[in-house]
């Protein structure tokens, strides 16, 4: 499970050979969630404060996330994505 970004204790991952729709996995202080890239739908639980930061990061990096999703489906190395400042 390649880590693609980390900020404020939030760790973002993508899994190779994962299922559609395009999404990423989030780990934060024992909470785990899956976030869809296109619409931000959340599966799992994540504190509201962390989710707000994740959505801000998602808005900034949606294209990079989709590029990583394409790489992931082809089993190519994923690119790191800048953390939220």
FIMIKE-497725 format. One line per field, with one value per residue: residue number from 1; residue in one letter; x, y, z of N, C-alpha, C in turn. Coordinates in nm, 4 decimals. Layout:
// FIMIKE-497725
num	c(NUM; ...)
residu	c(A; ...)
n_c1	c(X; ...)
n_c2	c(Y; ...)
n_c3	c(Z; ...)
ca_c1	c(X; ...)
ca_c2	c(Y; ...)
ca_c3	c(Z; ...)
c_c1	c(X; ...)
c_c2	c(Y; ...)
c_c3	c(Z; ...)
***
This chain:
// FIMIKE-497725
num	c(1; 2; 3; 4; 5; 6; 7; 8; 9; 10; 11; 12; 13; 14; 15; 16; 17; 18; 19; 20; 21; 22; 23; 24; 25; 26; 27; 28; 29; 30; 31; 32; 33; 34; 35; 36; 37; 38; 39; 40; 41; 42; 43; 44; 45; 46; 47; 48; 49; 50; 51; 52; 53; 54; 55; 56; 57; 58; 59; 60; 61; 62; 63; 64; 65; 66; 67; 68; 69; 70; 71; 72; 73; 74; 75; 76; 77; 78; 79; 80; 81; 82; 83; 84; 85)
residu	c(X; X; X; X; X; X; X; X; X; X; X; X; X; X; X; X; X; X; X; X; X; X; X; X; X; X; X; X; X; X; X; X; X; X; X; X; X; X; X; X; X; X; X; X; X; X; X; X; X; X; X; X; X; X; X; X; X; X; X; X; X; X; X; X; X; X; X; X; X; X; X; X; X; X; X; X; X; X; X; X; X; X; X; X; X)
n_c1	c(0.0852; 0.1161; 0.2251; 0.1151; 0.0953; 0.1377; 0.0270; -0.0220; -0.0612; -0.2271; -0.2464; -0.2164; -0.3028; -0.2762; -0.3917; -0.2535; -0.4146; -0.6733; -1.0308; -1.2839; -1.4988; -1.2491; -1.0383; -0.8952; -0.7179; -0.7359; -0.5664; -0.5859; -0.4991; -0.5846; -0.8291; -0.9919; -1.0595; -1.2152; -1.1949; -1.3694; -1.2402; -1.3611; -1.6079; -1.5830; -1.7075; -1.7343; -1.6329; -1.6381; -1.4913; -1.3865; -1.2530; -1.4251; -1.2719; -1.0275; -1.1301; -1.2145; -0.9665; -0.8692; -1.0512; -0.9893; -0.7263; -0.7796; -0.9266; -0.7215; -0.5532; -0.6768; -0.6405; -0.3809; -0.4248; -0.5992; -0.4241; -0.2408; -0.4141; -0.4546; -0.1899; -0.1658; -0.3475; -0.2094; -0.0001; 0.2260; 0.4854; 0.3732; 0.3243; 0.4466; 0.2471; 0.2185; 0.1965; -0.0670; -0.0347)
n_c2	c(-0.1163; 0.1756; 0.4813; 0.8027; 1.0630; 1.2742; 1.4550; 1.6626; 1.4424; 1.2869; 1.0222; 0.9290; 0.6788; 0.4550; 0.1521; -0.1088; -0.2717; -0.2131; -0.1616; -0.0071; 0.2709; 0.5258; 0.6005; 0.6867; 0.5799; 0.6606; 0.7168; 0.8083; 0.8752; 0.6182; 0.6003; 0.4991; 0.5451; 0.5508; 0.7526; 0.8768; 0.9947; 1.1569; 1.2576; 1.2844; 1.1157; 0.9419; 0.6424; 0.4691; 0.5939; 0.9122; 1.1803; 1.4956; 1.7339; 1.6450; 1.5463; 1.7785; 1.8955; 1.6973; 1.7131; 1.9713; 1.9275; 1.7312; 1.8829; 2.0454; 1.8634; 1.6866; 1.6165; 1.5075; 1.2903; 1.1382; 1.0799; 0.9208; 0.7109; 0.5988; 0.5166; 0.3292; 0.1305; 0.0255; -0.0823; 0.0749; 0.2777; 0.4986; 0.8527; 1.0816; 1.3137; 1.6540; 1.7638; 1.9091; 2.2475)
n_c3	c(0.0000; -0.1164; 0.0210; -0.0485; 0.0380; 0.3282; 0.6032; 0.8865; 1.0574; 0.9080; 0.6851; 0.3520; 0.1236; -0.1619; -0.2996; -0.4947; -0.7699; -0.6835; -0.6445; -0.8566; -0.7733; -0.8593; -0.5872; -0.2643; 0.0298; 0.3754; 0.6764; 1.0106; 1.3283; 1.4244; 1.2996; 0.9988; 0.6550; 0.3309; 0.0501; -0.2214; -0.5267; -0.7253; -0.6186; -0.3435; -0.1624; 0.1428; 0.2920; 0.5837; 0.8896; 0.9956; 1.1791; 1.1834; 1.1678; 1.0554; 0.8155; 0.6896; 0.6264; 0.4559; 0.2425; 0.1504; 0.0625; -0.1322; -0.3216; -0.4179; -0.5416; -0.7188; -0.9950; -0.9913; -0.8237; -0.9826; -1.1920; -1.0529; -0.9933; -1.2454; -1.3005; -1.0970; -1.1735; -1.3812; -1.2587; -1.2183; -1.0678; -0.8120; -0.7872; -0.5435; -0.3630; -0.2930; 0.0463; 0.2483; 0.3323)
ca_c1	c(0.0000; 0.2048; 0.1876; 0.1347; 0.1061; 0.1246; 0.0212; -0.0965; -0.0966; -0.3133; -0.1659; -0.2951; -0.2514; -0.3507; -0.3589; -0.2489; -0.5245; -0.7927; -1.1564; -1.3461; -1.4552; -1.1196; -1.0441; -0.7734; -0.7384; -0.6870; -0.5434; -0.5646; -0.5163; -0.6635; -0.9464; -0.9648; -1.1693; -1.1910; -1.2530; -1.3777; -1.1711; -1.4495; -1.7164; -1.5519; -1.7861; -1.6535; -1.6717; -1.5592; -1.5044; -1.2721; -1.3011; -1.4664; -1.1600; -0.9365; -1.2001; -1.2102; -0.8333; -0.8594; -1.1266; -0.9107; -0.6162; -0.8387; -0.9575; -0.5962; -0.4730; -0.7638; -0.5789; -0.2681; -0.4821; -0.6479; -0.3048; -0.1920; -0.5082; -0.4211; -0.0625; -0.1907; -0.4134; -0.1069; 0.1059; 0.3423; 0.5094; 0.2891; 0.3933; 0.4131; 0.1683; 0.2524; 0.1042; -0.1374; 0.0487)
ca_c2	c(0.0000; 0.2921; 0.6090; 0.9084; 1.1934; 1.2734; 1.5902; 1.6793; 1.3107; 1.2190; 0.9469; 0.8960; 0.5619; 0.3885; 0.0108; -0.1638; -0.3635; -0.1788; -0.1609; 0.1213; 0.3938; 0.5757; 0.6457; 0.6704; 0.5374; 0.7571; 0.6721; 0.9222; 0.8466; 0.4970; 0.6022; 0.4639; 0.5777; 0.5519; 0.8745; 0.8753; 1.1110; 1.2444; 1.3252; 1.2988; 1.0257; 0.8781; 0.5138; 0.4553; 0.7066; 1.0015; 1.3001; 1.6068; 1.8277; 1.5823; 1.5376; 1.9119; 1.9106; 1.6025; 1.7708; 2.0829; 1.8646; 1.6670; 1.9878; 2.0946; 1.7591; 1.5888; 1.5677; 1.4217; 1.1669; 1.0589; 1.0294; 0.8092; 0.5983; 0.5363; 0.4461; 0.2168; 0.0236; -0.0302; -0.1285; 0.1627; 0.3485; 0.6157; 0.9779; 1.1473; 1.4356; 1.7538; 1.7694; 2.0339; 2.3373)
ca_c3	c(0.0000; -0.1264; 0.0802; -0.1480; 0.1032; 0.4747; 0.6595; 1.0125; 1.1101; 0.8104; 0.5891; 0.2331; 0.0530; -0.2688; -0.3104; -0.6299; -0.8039; -0.6066; -0.7193; -0.8904; -0.8387; -0.8145; -0.4486; -0.1852; 0.1675; 0.4737; 0.8133; 1.0995; 1.4710; 1.4437; 1.2119; 0.8600; 0.5633; 0.1869; -0.0067; -0.3673; -0.5815; -0.8033; -0.5463; -0.2019; -0.0782; 0.2470; 0.3488; 0.7060; 0.9816; 1.0111; 1.2487; 1.0979; 1.1479; 0.9589; 0.6874; 0.6288; 0.5662; 0.3449; 0.1296; 0.0982; -0.0101; -0.2495; -0.4198; -0.4749; -0.6061; -0.7845; -1.1187; -0.9546; -0.7718; -1.0967; -1.2605; -0.9727; -1.0087; -1.3739; -1.2814; -1.0087; -1.2493; -1.4698; -1.1675; -1.2298; -0.9419; -0.7883; -0.7560; -0.4172; -0.3803; -0.1905; 0.1591; 0.2752; 0.4134)
c_c1	c(0.0896; 0.1448; 0.2154; 0.1422; 0.0862; 0.1259; -0.0660; -0.1435; -0.1881; -0.2229; -0.2577; -0.2255; -0.3360; -0.3017; -0.3539; -0.3633; -0.6502; -0.9121; -1.1985; -1.4570; -1.3187; -1.1299; -0.9056; -0.8128; -0.6731; -0.6742; -0.5166; -0.5982; -0.6077; -0.7916; -0.9030; -1.0863; -1.1195; -1.2637; -1.2528; -1.3202; -1.2685; -1.5489; -1.6942; -1.6334; -1.6937; -1.7161; -1.5800; -1.5786; -1.3734; -1.3238; -1.3252; -1.3522; -1.0605; -1.0019; -1.1997; -1.0749; -0.8157; -0.9327; -1.0507; -0.7954; -0.6661; -0.8687; -0.8319; -0.5282; -0.5551; -0.7003; -0.4629; -0.3171; -0.5328; -0.5310; -0.2463; -0.2835; -0.4788; -0.2903; -0.0837; -0.2545; -0.3162; 0.0127; 0.2368; 0.3622; 0.4238; 0.3754; 0.3516; 0.3375; 0.1980; 0.1492; 0.0325; -0.0491; -0.0285)
c_c2	c(0.1224; 0.4187; 0.7171; 1.0476; 1.1761; 1.4180; 1.5903; 1.5458; 1.2298; 1.1503; 0.9000; 0.7827; 0.5304; 0.2450; -0.0299; -0.2634; -0.3378; -0.1671; -0.0188; 0.1484; 0.4381; 0.6391; 0.6354; 0.6338; 0.6394; 0.6884; 0.7952; 0.8815; 0.7263; 0.4915; 0.5658; 0.4971; 0.5633; 0.6741; 0.8621; 1.0060; 1.2071; 1.3225; 1.3379; 1.2121; 0.9503; 0.7457; 0.4917; 0.5781; 0.7825; 1.1270; 1.4168; 1.7038; 1.7733; 1.5768; 1.6717; 1.9354; 1.8182; 1.6569; 1.8886; 2.0300; 1.8004; 1.7699; 2.0375; 1.9919; 1.6540; 1.5316; 1.4732; 1.2874; 1.0778; 1.0034; 0.9107; 0.6877; 0.5240; 0.4581; 0.3188; 0.1009; -0.0444; -0.0836; -0.0528; 0.2331; 0.4752; 0.7360; 1.0262; 1.2758; 1.5273; 1.7520; 1.9043; 2.1186; 2.3914)
c_c3	c(0.0000; -0.0637; -0.0235; -0.0869; 0.2541; 0.5223; 0.7846; 1.0716; 1.0205; 0.7083; 0.4766; 0.1584; -0.0694; -0.2739; -0.4572; -0.6467; -0.7214; -0.7009; -0.7570; -0.7913; -0.7842; -0.6749; -0.3862; -0.0424; 0.2603; 0.6092; 0.8979; 1.2419; 1.4971; 1.3629; 1.0709; 0.7759; 0.4202; 0.1328; -0.1590; -0.4223; -0.6488; -0.7183; -0.3958; -0.1090; 0.0169; 0.2872; 0.4682; 0.7920; 0.9915; 1.0832; 1.1522; 1.0681; 1.0448; 0.8211; 0.6154; 0.5602; 0.4458; 0.2231; 0.0678; 0.0124; -0.1389; -0.3585; -0.4905; -0.5658; -0.6810; -0.9115; -1.0894; -0.8995; -0.8848; -1.1776; -1.1843; -0.9854; -1.1397; -1.3642; -1.2001; -1.0847; -1.3449; -1.3914; -1.1870; -1.0952; -0.9309; -0.7539; -0.6176; -0.4500; -0.2629; -0.0777; 0.1665; 0.3650; 0.5306)
***
